[in-house]
Amino acid sequence: MTQTITAMYDDYNAALRAEEKLVAAGIPRSTIKVLTGAKANQAGTAEAAQYDDGFWGSLKDFFMPEEDRQAYGEGLNRGGTMLSASVEDAHADKTYDIMEEHGSVDLNEREKTWRSEGWDGGASAGTRAAAGSTGERKATADDKDYIPVVEERLNVGKRMVDGGRVRVRSYAVTEDVAQDVTLRDETVQVDRRTVDRPVTTADEALFADKTIEATERREQAVVSKTAHVVEEVGISKEAGQRTETVKDTVRHTEVEVEDGRAGGTQPVKPDARR
């Protein structure tokens, strides 16, 4: 999908530099338009009269809301330059950056300034000149005049925006654990018992020194640790499609034909075959 990005410049050369930067960035020159309003101020000359028709006619070729068209028209009428580029969605952000870094004006702020100076947001001087001074002409036998029937058409583009980031990070955590273990202890006991019997020949050796001993033993817990991989966490992306209904309003003009011969008024609507 493509979208049209438009910017206004006070300096004509700045617009040309932005155009060259766009071309260097891979934007086809055939999709870029530069429209300057410098000649619109040459009022009263034959060159200006010829320029007005093409100038304001070219402005109508740019798809934009009517209020934006009026603002851009006023900027052009004041000597500004308009730069427009039809780009693929993948180049949209780069196009915005290039247009801004070459000094594009903030049209909203500029419009506030114009309104404070008395501009009412209507048609500019050049537009009024192109439309004619009376706003109405009567047809003669050798002349044909037409009232254009205008309609707006909805142009829906697409651009990629961030929807949020997912990050997986691993780190070590220490926690206390406990485990029961059964340990065996050995205990040495001294046992004394009373005996009353005659000494035998074998007992004669008992008068010699003799030592007996025993060692107590006990089990002690020995701790060791081994690491085991118990789970794996990864990140993957899936691309899907969704259908979104974009709603907006568009305008069109209708024409009424007052025919005195027929004795009535007939509405004429835009041709539905378009």
C-alpha positions in Angstrom: 0.0 0.0 0.0 1.1 3.6 -0.6 0.3 6.8 1.1 0.8 10.5 0.2 2.9 12.6 2.5 2.8 16.4 2.0 4.9 19.2 3.5 5.0 23.0 3.1 8.3 25.1 2.9 9.0 28.8 3.1 12.2 28.3 1.1 11.9 26.9 -2.4 15.5 25.6 -2.3 14.8 23.8 0.9 12.0 21.9 -0.8 14.3 21.0 -3.7 17.0 19.7 -1.2 14.3 17.6 0.5 13.3 16.2 -2.9 16.9 15.2 -3.8 17.3 13.6 -0.4 14.1 11.6 -1.0 15.4 10.4 -4.4 18.7 9.4 -2.8 16.8 7.4 -0.2 15.1 5.3 -2.9 11.9 7.2 -3.5 11.2 7.4 -7.3 11.3 10.9 -8.6 8.1 10.2 -10.6 6.2 9.9 -7.3 7.4 13.3 -6.0 5.7 16.6 -6.8 7.0 20.1 -6.0 4.4 23.0 -6.4 5.5 26.6 -5.8 3.3 29.6 -5.3 6.0 32.2 -6.0 4.4 33.3 -9.4 1.0 33.7 -7.8 2.1 37.1 -6.5 2.8 38.5 -10.0 -0.7 39.9 -10.2 -1.7 41.8 -13.2 0.7 40.1 -15.6 -0.2 37.8 -18.5 2.2 35.2 -17.2 0.5 35.2 -13.8 -3.0 34.8 -15.4 -1.8 31.8 -17.4 0.0 30.4 -14.3 -3.1 30.6 -12.1 -5.1 28.1 -14.1 -2.5 25.4 -14.0 -1.4 26.3 -10.4 -4.7 26.0 -8.7 -5.7 23.1 -11.0 -2.6 21.2 -9.9 -3.5 21.8 -6.2 -6.8 20.0 -6.8 -4.9 16.9 -7.9 -3.5 16.4 -4.4 -5.8 14.2 -2.3 -6.4 15.9 1.1 -9.3 17.2 3.2 -10.8 20.4 2.0 -9.6 22.4 5.1 -6.1 21.2 4.4 -6.4 22.1 0.8 -7.4 25.6 1.8 -4.5 25.9 4.2 -2.0 24.7 1.6 -3.5 27.0 -1.0 -3.1 29.9 1.3 0.5 29.0 2.0 1.2 28.7 -1.7 -0.6 32.0 -2.3 1.8 33.6 0.2 4.8 32.4 -1.7 5.4 29.0 -0.1 6.4 25.7 -1.8 4.6 22.4 -1.3 6.4 19.0 -1.5 4.4 15.8 -1.9 5.5 12.2 -2.2 3.6 9.0 -2.7 5.5 6.3 -0.9 5.2 2.7 0.1 4.3 2.1 3.8 7.9 0.9 4.5 9.3 4.3 3.4 6.7 6.5 5.2 8.7 7.1 8.4 11.9 7.9 6.5 9.9 10.3 4.3 8.5 12.1 7.3 12.0 12.5 8.8 13.5 13.8 5.6 10.8 16.4 5.1 11.1 17.6 8.7 14.9 17.8 8.8 14.8 20.2 5.7 12.6 22.8 7.5 9.0 21.9 6.7 6.7 24.4 8.5 4.1 23.5 11.1 1.0 24.1 9.1 -1.3 24.1 12.1 0.7 26.9 13.9 1.0 28.8 10.6 -2.8 28.6 10.1 -3.3 30.0 13.6 -1.1 33.0 12.7 -3.0 33.6 9.5 -6.3 33.5 11.3 -5.0 36.1 13.9 -4.2 38.3 10.9 -7.7 38.1 9.5 -7.6 35.0 7.3 -11.0 33.2 7.6 -9.9 29.8 6.2 -11.8 30.3 2.9 -10.5 30.3 -0.6 -7.3 32.2 -1.2 -6.9 35.1 -3.6 -5.5 32.8 -6.3 -8.4 30.4 -5.9 -10.9 33.3 -6.2 -9.1 34.6 -9.3 -9.1 31.1 -10.9 -12.8 30.8 -10.2 -13.7 34.1 -11.8 -14.7 37.5 -10.3 -18.5 37.1 -10.7 -18.9 33.5 -9.8 -21.6 33.1 -12.6 -21.6 33.3 -16.3 -24.5 33.1 -18.7 -24.2 30.9 -21.8 -24.5 32.5 -25.2 -25.3 30.8 -28.5 -21.6 30.4 -29.3 -20.4 29.5 -25.8 -20.8 26.6 -23.4 -20.3 26.9 -19.7 -20.3 24.1 -17.1 -20.7 23.8 -13.4 -18.4 21.0 -12.1 -20.0 18.3 -10.0 -17.5 17.4 -7.3 -17.3 14.4 -5.0 -14.8 13.3 -2.4 -13.5 9.7 -2.5 -12.1 7.9 0.6 -8.5 6.8 0.2 -7.4 4.4 3.0 -3.7 3.6 3.3 -1.8 1.5 5.8 1.3 2.1 7.9 3.1 -0.1 10.4 3.2 1.1 14.0 4.6 -0.5 17.2 2.0 -2.5 19.1 4.2 -3.2 22.2 7.4 -5.1 22.9 7.9 -8.5 24.5 11.3 -9.2 26.1 12.4 -12.4 27.9 15.3 -12.1 30.3 16.8 -14.8 32.6 18.5 -14.0 35.9 19.6 -16.0 39.0 17.4 -16.0 42.2 18.4 -17.5 45.6 15.7 -19.1 47.7 15.8 -21.1 50.9 14.9 -24.9 50.7 14.6 -27.6 53.3 14.7 -31.4 53.0 14.5 -34.1 55.7 17.1 -36.8 55.9 17.4 -39.7 58.4 20.8 -40.0 60.1 22.1 -43.0 62.1 24.1 -42.5 65.4 26.1 -45.1 67.3 26.4 -44.8 71.1 29.0 -46.5 73.4 27.6 -47.6 76.7 29.5 -48.9 79.7 27.8 -51.9 81.3 28.6 -53.1 84.7 27.2 -56.3 86.2 27.7 -58.1 89.5 29.4 -61.5 89.3 30.3 -63.9 92.2 32.2 -67.0 91.1 35.6 -68.6 91.8 38.5 -67.5 89.7 39.5 -70.1 87.1 42.9 -70.7 85.6 41.8 -68.6 82.6 40.9 -65.8 84.9 44.4 -65.6 86.3 45.4 -63.4 83.4 42.8 -60.9 84.4 45.2 -59.5 87.0 47.3 -58.2 84.1 46.6 -54.7 82.6 43.9 -54.9 79.9 42.2 -52.2 77.9 39.0 -52.4 75.9 37.6 -49.5 73.8 34.9 -48.7 71.4 34.3 -45.7 69.1 31.0 -44.0 68.7 30.0 -43.1 65.1 27.3 -40.9 63.7 26.1 -40.1 60.2 26.4 -36.5 59.1 24.4 -34.8 56.2 26.5 -34.0 53.2 25.1 -31.4 50.8 25.8 -31.2 47.1 24.0 -29.4 44.3 23.4 -30.2 40.6 21.8 -28.0 38.0 19.0 -29.3 35.8 17.2 -27.6 32.9 13.5 -27.7 33.7 12.0 -25.4 31.1 12.8 -23.4 28.0 11.2 -20.0 27.2 11.5 -18.6 23.7 10.0 -15.8 21.5 8.5 -16.2 18.1 6.2 -14.0 15.9 3.2 -15.0 14.0 1.7 -12.8 11.2 -2.1 -12.7 10.8 -4.6 -10.6 9.0 -7.6 -8.8 10.3 -10.3 -6.8 8.6 -11.1 -3.3 9.9 -13.9 -1.1 8.7 -12.8 2.5 8.3 -15.6 5.0 8.5 -15.5 8.6 7.5 -17.6 11.1 5.7 -17.2 12.3 2.1 -18.9 15.2 0.4 -20.2 15.7 -3.1 -22.0 18.5 -4.9 -25.4 18.2 -6.5 -26.8 20.4 -9.2 -30.4 21.6 -9.7 -31.6 22.5 -13.2 -34.3 25.1 -13.2 -36.0 24.6 -16.6 -38.7 27.3 -17.2 -39.9 25.4 -20.2 -40.7 22.3 -18.1 -42.1 24.4 -15.3 -40.1 22.7 -12.5 -36.8 22.0 -10.9 -34.9 18.8 -11.5 -32.0 17.7 -9.2 -29.0 16.2 -10.9 -26.8 13.9 -8.9 -23.2 12.7 -9.7 -23.0 10.0 -12.3 -23.1 6.7 -10.4 -21.2 4.9 -13.2 -17.9 6.5 -11.9 
